Amino acid sequence: MSLLTTSFAGLKLSNPIIVSSSGLTDSAEKIARLAEAGAGAVVMKSLFEEQIMMETNQAIAYNAYEHSEGYDYFSTYIRQHKVSEYLDVIRNSKKSCDIPVIASISCHDNAEWTSFAKEIENAGADALEINILALQTSKKYEYGSFEKEHVSILQRLKKDVNIPIIMKLGNNFSNPINLIDQLKENGADAVVLFNRFYPVDIDTDTMTHTVGQVLSNGSELSNSLRWTGIASNVVKNIDIAISGGVHDGDGIVKSILAGANAVEVCSIIFEKGPEFIKVMNDNVIDWMNKKGFSSISQFIGKLNAGSVNDETNMFERTQFMKYFGGKH
Ligand SMILES: Cc1cc2nc3c(=O)[nH]c(=O)nc-3n(C[C@H](O)[C@H](O)[C@H](O)COP(=O)(O)O)c2cc1C
């Protein structure tokens, strides 16, 4: 057994690096390349509910003009076409590599798209990651309703599929611990902390809205470390992968020490290419050798919130009070 073997959501991984959902994983060829470079697993580019609906709506606009009687056929065709392409990527990836291939669906409600999940399972995906990233901006927002939507989507999926289900959460919950606990109670195999919102910015010269920094930087890891450190201490029997700001071997070690079984990486692979997977894994091995660990499981959660007392609990510290006293 390799030094770096870990398990995540019931899947056996040769090492803790999962390449996360993005354009890096949108074809069987790219997935094979990542497997060759040593990835422990991949999460495929998400099949977006919006993407499917948008294409369907374009069909409606077209059809309504002259071919209205064809609407049902046309919209069903577009839907199936998208799904079938996605299923082909799963099948071809499973043929060309032997690492776990995790499918991903980005969604908002527990309606029509859930029927895709069974097809994804039948195509050979090893697990399904669900990403329900959305801002809650309505003045009439009912507190807790977004969390309930997560649970209801999960419940519906659990009726249909047997592969592990991984819930990738946004970072916009006031209490992710309660949600993670509910997800575990309803059969989630793992959570990913956290997804990243599409970044907005403003160009002050042109006075227009622009896209902010698309790729993350290493300082973003802190937020995931905090919540992983707290969650892994109090919610048992659910695996955690950290996503967001893991940029080097040190970031992987920190994530595991905080309680993660694995990490999901995206930005750093965009920046440095698949070859960097080996560099990061080698750095983890060097650290393990230096510290005398012979397996990942020996240090998962070793520095989580259970390892600190009230005085030293950095995970739940929020204010910068000491700085006002001139102390660091
Ligand atoms: C260009 C790009 C595309 C992405 N597409 C998806 C996606 O389709 N589904 C998803 O769940 N996350 C998507 N993400 C989010 C990443 O999977 C990841 O969670 C996030 O970038 C944080 O990890 P990082 O700091 O390693 O980049 C995307 C990120 C980027 C930068």
The ligand as a Gaussian input file, in Angstrom:
#p B3LYP/6-31G(d) Opt

LIG

0 1
 C      -12.516000      28.077000     -14.537000
 C      -13.219000      27.348000     -13.415000
 C      -14.303000      26.537000     -13.700000
 C      -14.976000      25.878000     -12.658000
 N      -16.053000      25.086000     -12.951000
 C      -16.661000      24.416000     -11.936000
 C      -17.743000      23.537000     -12.194000
 O      -18.169000      23.323000     -13.330000
 N      -18.332000      22.903000     -11.129000
 C      -17.882000      23.068000      -9.842000
 O      -18.432000      22.441000      -8.922000
 N      -16.853000      23.889000      -9.577000
 C      -16.247000      24.562000     -10.571000
 N      -15.187000      25.378000     -10.283000
 C      -14.726000      25.500000      -8.897000
 C      -13.532000      24.591000      -8.639000
 O      -13.865000      23.224000      -8.826000
 C      -12.991000      24.764000      -7.204000
 O      -13.954000      24.319000      -6.268000
 C      -12.621000      26.206000      -6.899000
 O      -11.940000      26.795000      -7.979000
 C      -11.736000      26.292000      -5.662000
 O      -10.592000      25.491000      -5.782000
 P       -9.140000      26.126000      -6.192000
 O       -8.787000      27.124000      -5.157000
 O       -8.222000      24.949000      -6.203000
 O       -9.295000      26.742000      -7.536000
 C      -14.519000      26.039000     -11.314000
 C      -13.404000      26.853000     -11.061000
 C      -12.759000      27.494000     -12.082000
 C      -11.571000      28.372000     -11.757000

